[in-house]
């Protein structure tokens, strides 16, 4: 319909102006946020557009079709607003937005908020840095939990029972495990009065009550989703989610809750990728997923040394923070608890430490030096700071999707069927037999060189289990491109679209199909990228969207 | 009190808006709002200034069919766009709450 916003087909006001629109890096970060929210079970869709003056905006739309986050960039300043905020947050970058919200959310005094000294805070300028996307996702997760949708389902009362009814409203259909931890049920009502006294934050205490009641009643279901756990952990550690929602439960203390969740998750071989070092199934996955982040410039190293030499209270807090995060780390693995665990977080590589300060008229350099990443081997998840510092001088990090294994983090959550072609196993999210049928939009897939199954057979028979990149390349049409930031941005956009994508995976090759491009009458294009490890990624998508991203003329 | 049978018929005939339909209706409303603004010769920023909005991108968002005008500001919006408030709100209701609009204004007419 005219005026309907469709992803990259931005506002009806004008087509996306690449000079003032979201940059590729911003888009990648925001779509990363969406994926984290998707993984946490938050039903959301993204829409974006440009104003009549060319300023970009983006909205997160909930499952009910209502906007729960509005984000825009005006004269280089980000503005984030939500129905649960008294006033919009503003900041020069995503970190500043987080800082603005954190400042509003912090209690009047640390003692007041945490008389027992159990709240752990990850302070800025410390050893730990988080990807802006992860922080932004945690913020949006917090705002989402405090959304009016939940409040409206609360019983009318000054005190709210722990009894939020409709878990389905948040789209957690089937997310709660059949067996698992006992619900953190309690009959004690949540006193709005006490909350108002305790919390001087921007958020209406009724919203906080709704949030706490929801988490109390459904905390297990929510947080057993490892991404939700990770986002909550970040939010609590950074001070913009109430820690009490986890610690007041009579059956569990916060750490115990996390540990128990860890045991449950590890038993079920959960594959959390947001926080914590995973029990990697392969060393390659572990290398991709487990990373230690530090940004130890000289100045920070000096200030860190000062901080560490400071009062015993500071040192204790650092240890507490490390312990708390170590619990998160143990959440999905059998990692032993360590007293001084470095935070290990999944973070995409090759991004600037902060989003661009000003609008760039050119796409960011694909090899821009970013926060250096160290990818320890899976068997050595804990890395000392000194080792990290040394590793910073190593080869520049690679974009998250540059290797097939990192793409696996996405499609592994997709249900796929296996098909055998001789010794070759191909996995697909749809019935591959329709490729043999007559008239089908998928017929154009025959043009993809590595869908020539005969070629597969030849490769496999001539080599060992893995197809050598050199051999694979002999079958390519020569139109493949090197995987770069433009490809990353397009792929991120595609995976965030409302129209579903289908997958075909075989050895070192992945094909992503945008089902919107398979509709009759649609102009489609296929593009293939090759990564440095020789893996191939092809996308079949709408020609117009390839053009929007500047990938084709 | 309506007889149970009549109530059942009424409920069965109520049109439950699907998310897709809701999106289409919002898009249509967005176009309408844009036409009203342009008819007044206002830019998106001008309208935002008239309404004392924190960020004018909200206008673009609404005109693209996302979000809603806050109910407590219906009258201000009507005045900013040069519309009679009652008619303006009736149109908003038609798009925001089609089932309610149907009950209030269409079924009554039919009966």
Interface residues (C-beta under 8 A of the other chain):
Chain A: X1 X2 X3 X4 X5 X11 X12 X13 X47 X49 X50 X51 X52 X53 X55 X57 X59 X61 X65 X66 X67 X70 X72 X74 X79 X81 X87 X88
Chain B: X19 X22 X23 X24 X26 X27 X28 X30 X31 X34 X43 X44 X45 X54 X55 X56 X57 X58 X59 X60 X61 X63 X64 X65 X66 X67 X68
